[in-house]
Amino acid sequence: MFMRILTSTFYRTAILFLMCLMLSLLHASVSRAATDEHLLIKTADHPAVYYVADDSKRYVFPSEKVFNTWKDTLGDITVVSPTELASYKIGGNAVYRPGSRLVKIQSDPTVYFVGHYGTLYPIADEASARYYYGDDWAKQVDDISDGFFVNYNTSNASLAAHESFGPTYRNDVLTANTSYHRTFRRSYPAD
């Protein structure tokens, strides 16, 4: 009788151990998938969407306009538990995807082209804006809140129609499909 109870207890313990192991492996694979595939994550009970980068941090989209510049390049949104969401520390705010939109702040009339790593290049004049973005260039300008402007670096190099820097750089940015996670980081390399 004692052997039968001991054997039964052993099997129950082994099964319980294996179930716990499988659940922990499943959680680890979901967490690893979020960092490996640069997933967009959210919880079921909150509308905010975050980007999980290679540094295992989540990045906040400060507006729907910023999110919309990235959503087609990052894939589907994965719903995670509040506990898993909290396991990713906030790394900062996401910035506009390079080459996606022109931006400005309300307190300054300067219009900027968004480059890699959140670097903003001022558009030299209206003729340059028209040269690169067409006659409806003004419809492609989004206002950034002054509070979020600090997430960007501004460059001294301007985007002017007569400079060879412009179209080559713009084409490079528009076709670049690598290192998205670096664009979300707050500290950017110097120009």
C-alpha positions as CSV (number, residue, x, y, z in Angstrom):
1,M,0.0,0.0,0.0
2,F,2.8,2.4,1.0
3,M,4.6,1.8,-2.4
4,R,1.4,2.4,-4.3
5,I,0.9,5.8,-2.5
6,L,4.5,6.7,-3.0
7,T,4.4,5.8,-6.8
8,S,1.1,7.8,-7.2
9,T,2.6,10.8,-5.4
10,F,5.7,10.6,-7.6
11,Y,3.7,10.6,-10.8
12,R,1.5,13.5,-9.7
13,T,4.6,15.5,-8.7
14,A,6.4,14.7,-12.0
15,I,3.3,15.7,-14.0
16,L,2.9,18.9,-12.0
17,F,6.7,19.7,-12.5
18,L,6.4,19.1,-16.3
19,M,3.4,21.3,-16.6
20,C,5.2,24.1,-14.7
21,L,8.2,23.7,-16.9
22,M,6.1,23.8,-20.1
23,L,4.4,27.0,-18.9
24,S,7.7,28.7,-18.1
25,L,9.2,27.7,-21.4
26,L,6.1,29.0,-23.2
27,H,6.4,32.3,-21.4
28,A,10.1,32.5,-22.2
29,S,9.4,31.8,-25.9
30,V,6.8,34.6,-26.1
31,S,9.1,37.0,-24.4
32,R,12.0,36.0,-26.6
33,A,9.7,36.3,-29.7
34,A,8.8,39.9,-28.7
35,T,12.4,40.9,-28.7
36,D,13.6,38.8,-31.7
37,E,10.8,39.9,-34.0
38,H,10.4,43.5,-32.7
39,L,6.8,42.9,-31.9
40,L,4.1,45.4,-31.2
41,I,2.5,44.5,-27.8
42,K,-0.5,45.7,-25.8
43,T,-2.8,44.4,-23.0
44,A,-6.4,43.3,-23.6
45,D,-7.7,46.0,-21.3
46,H,-5.7,49.0,-22.5
47,P,-5.5,50.6,-26.0
48,A,-1.8,51.7,-25.8
49,V,0.5,49.9,-28.2
50,Y,4.2,49.5,-27.4
51,Y,7.2,48.4,-29.5
52,V,9.6,45.9,-27.9
53,A,13.1,46.4,-29.3
54,D,16.3,44.4,-29.3
55,D,17.3,46.0,-26.0
56,S,14.2,44.3,-24.4
57,K,12.6,47.6,-23.6
58,R,9.2,48.9,-24.7
59,Y,8.9,52.1,-26.6
60,V,5.8,54.3,-26.4
61,F,4.1,55.8,-29.4
62,P,3.4,59.4,-28.4
63,S,0.6,59.7,-30.9
64,E,-1.4,57.7,-33.4
65,K,0.3,59.6,-36.2
66,V,3.7,58.3,-35.1
67,F,2.3,54.8,-34.7
68,N,0.8,54.9,-38.2
69,T,4.3,55.5,-39.8
70,W,5.5,52.2,-38.3
71,K,2.5,49.9,-38.2
72,D,3.0,48.5,-41.7
73,T,6.6,47.6,-41.2
74,L,6.4,46.0,-37.7
75,G,3.7,43.4,-38.1
76,D,0.7,42.4,-36.0
77,I,0.0,43.5,-32.4
78,T,0.4,40.8,-29.8
79,V,-1.8,40.9,-26.8
80,V,0.2,40.1,-23.6
81,S,-0.7,39.9,-19.9
82,P,-0.3,43.0,-17.7
83,T,2.5,41.2,-15.9
84,E,4.5,40.5,-19.1
85,L,3.9,44.1,-20.3
86,A,5.3,45.4,-17.0
87,S,8.4,43.1,-17.4
88,Y,9.6,45.3,-20.2
89,K,10.9,48.6,-18.9
90,I,10.0,51.7,-20.8
91,G,12.9,52.7,-23.1
92,G,11.5,56.1,-24.3
93,N,9.3,57.4,-27.0
94,A,9.1,56.2,-30.5
95,V,9.9,58.8,-33.2
96,Y,8.5,59.1,-36.7
97,R,9.8,56.4,-39.1
98,P,12.6,57.9,-41.3
99,G,11.4,59.4,-44.5
100,S,7.7,58.8,-43.7
101,R,6.5,62.4,-43.0
102,L,7.7,66.0,-42.7
103,V,7.4,67.4,-39.2
104,K,7.5,70.7,-37.4
105,I,6.6,72.1,-34.0
106,Q,3.9,74.7,-33.5
107,S,6.3,77.3,-31.9
108,D,8.7,77.3,-34.9
109,P,7.8,77.4,-38.6
110,T,10.8,75.3,-39.6
111,V,9.8,72.1,-41.5
112,Y,12.0,69.0,-41.0
113,F,12.7,65.8,-42.9
114,V,12.9,62.9,-40.5
115,G,16.1,60.9,-40.9
116,H,17.6,57.8,-39.2
117,Y,17.9,57.8,-35.4
118,G,15.3,60.6,-35.0
119,T,17.6,63.1,-36.7
120,L,15.7,66.1,-38.1
121,Y,17.0,67.9,-41.2
122,P,15.5,71.3,-41.8
123,I,14.0,71.8,-45.3
124,A,15.9,74.9,-46.6
125,D,12.9,76.6,-48.3
126,E,9.5,76.0,-50.0
127,A,11.2,75.4,-53.3
128,S,13.2,72.5,-51.8
129,A,10.1,71.1,-50.2
130,R,8.3,71.2,-53.5
131,Y,11.3,69.6,-55.3
132,Y,11.4,66.6,-53.0
133,Y,7.7,66.2,-52.0
134,G,5.7,67.7,-54.8
135,D,3.2,70.6,-54.9
136,D,1.2,69.1,-52.0
137,W,4.2,68.9,-49.6
138,A,2.4,71.0,-47.0
139,K,-0.2,68.2,-46.6
140,Q,2.7,65.8,-45.6
141,V,3.7,68.0,-42.5
142,D,2.7,66.8,-39.0
143,D,3.0,69.0,-35.9
144,I,5.0,67.5,-33.1
145,S,4.2,68.6,-29.6
146,D,7.0,70.8,-28.1
147,G,7.2,68.3,-25.3
148,F,8.0,65.4,-27.7
149,F,10.4,67.5,-29.8
150,V,13.2,66.6,-27.3
151,N,13.0,63.0,-28.6
152,Y,14.7,64.2,-31.8
153,N,18.1,65.6,-32.7
154,T,18.3,68.4,-35.1
155,S,21.0,68.5,-37.8
156,N,22.8,71.6,-39.1
157,A,22.7,70.2,-42.6
158,S,19.6,71.3,-44.4
159,L,17.7,69.6,-47.2
160,A,18.0,72.0,-50.2
161,A,17.0,71.3,-53.8
162,H,20.5,72.3,-55.1
163,E,22.4,70.0,-52.7
164,S,23.4,66.6,-53.9
165,F,23.0,65.4,-50.3
166,G,19.2,65.6,-50.5
167,P,17.8,63.1,-53.0
168,T,20.5,60.5,-52.4
169,Y,20.0,60.7,-48.6
170,R,16.2,60.7,-49.0
171,N,16.2,57.7,-51.2
172,D,18.5,55.9,-48.8
173,V,16.2,56.6,-45.9
174,L,13.0,55.7,-47.8
175,T,14.4,52.3,-48.9
176,A,16.2,51.4,-45.6
177,N,14.5,48.5,-44.0
178,T,17.1,47.6,-41.3
179,S,17.7,48.5,-37.7
180,Y,14.3,49.8,-36.8
181,H,15.0,49.4,-33.1
182,R,17.8,52.0,-33.2
183,T,15.3,54.6,-34.4
184,F,13.3,54.2,-31.1
185,R,16.2,54.8,-28.8
186,R,16.5,58.2,-27.2
187,S,20.3,58.5,-27.4
188,Y,21.4,58.9,-31.0
189,P,24.8,59.0,-32.7
190,A,26.1,62.4,-33.5
191,D,25.8,63.7,-37.0
